[in-house]
């Protein structure tokens, strides 16, 4: 029976600290504000937007929204980004992706002010995570993994960490962040040979493969910490992770559930990035 | 007895292809040109500069140099960079680092046109290597490792690669480039526990630790490929790598020597970057 690493405890901790930072900003007459730019009405985007709105409202972080029709042009999205860049009351921008087909996403992202990039999508943020120099903001989900590890005091220095998945949203940035914490990091992917033996060798496993059931009981051993970043819908229409909970949970020491795990921490990280950006902007004035 | 993976064979192959690309550029009246910016007279810089000059001359790549006194200001270096950025006959820039203490290196690098960054030092190049999207140029030494692996047909897909070292010049970029070739990549460093067992588990070991003798016979097993990126001077005043050649060479299958290994390929890669940049510039006209 694994200890479940619940997001709500991490959130409680993060949010308490955030509230006092928002208070301090208020004393300087600064209200942190996030601009959400959404194209179309994708259910995933709407669901995340709702969670972000609930979280930000609780924390005193303002949100303004630019909602564009699904058939809008690249120029329309860029206009929304320019507006957010130029508005000094906006401290951060969340652009929902993927953008509809036909819109050149890279061209759009190039227009975003790196200082307002809350989800690690600009080249400046990517380079910051890669170099580990603290510049820019990492993708919120990747940082949510690190916040969970920190909250539960999971030791990282000198530990063997295996990351399953090599996306720019989670796999690669989490690998770099674990490396910065002095873990010995292995990155696995679809071309990895004998993944069960590689994963079993780890102290910590971060699973961000994007498919349900990628990691099951055969991949794990007792004593391991498993962080499940996946969000999938199973045959019964229920949310599930990339980890086969039924076979993994009885074996490992600690495990994040889905839902109630990593995903639930992401909006707190997003709010934290906005507050950080507001603090930086206030410090510059 | 290991097969020695010699740089000269890689160079012969690379240079033959480069010469024909330079010929084609000549037909368009384009001479690829590298601007070298050097501050002071550090022996390492002078030695590399000499090698680069010899290589580039053989290949028909022109070099222009800006040599600044060791006590110059940040503004002087930035002026040299601006000049190279603006000169359309200059296709690439090599800035020797580290710059003398007191000169803000990051501020200097921010001024360099990413399209002319031949050694992967700008944030745009870093992000390109991290994302594996082919944008920008990776650090020459990191790419030299990949050119050696390619030349000798070392299989990478599905293989276990261990990179020893996590610098932004070699360790991290090589790890990303190996990942792009579908290797399962582990990054080790000074905080790695029981490094011998981690390194022995690899099919391919890339050693970029920056210290002589970091990897000796106890770390290796038969059948492995070992790429030694280190350049150190031993007690007898001779060049040596990070790998203890005497104890490793009898054990492994293939090994790059130092000298005559990775280091000797670096200037070919540098020249290749300049030719690529010249081709891109010519294509835009």
Interface residues (C-beta under 8 A of the other chain):
Chain A: X123 X124 X126 X127 X128 X129 X130 X131 X157 X158 X159 X160 X166 X168 X172 X175 X176 X179 X182 X184 X185 X186 X187 X188 X189 X191 X192 X193 X198
Chain B: X123 X124 X126 X127 X128 X129 X130 X131 X157 X158 X159 X160 X166 X168 X172 X175 X176 X179 X182 X184 X185 X186 X187 X188 X189 X191 X192 X193 X198
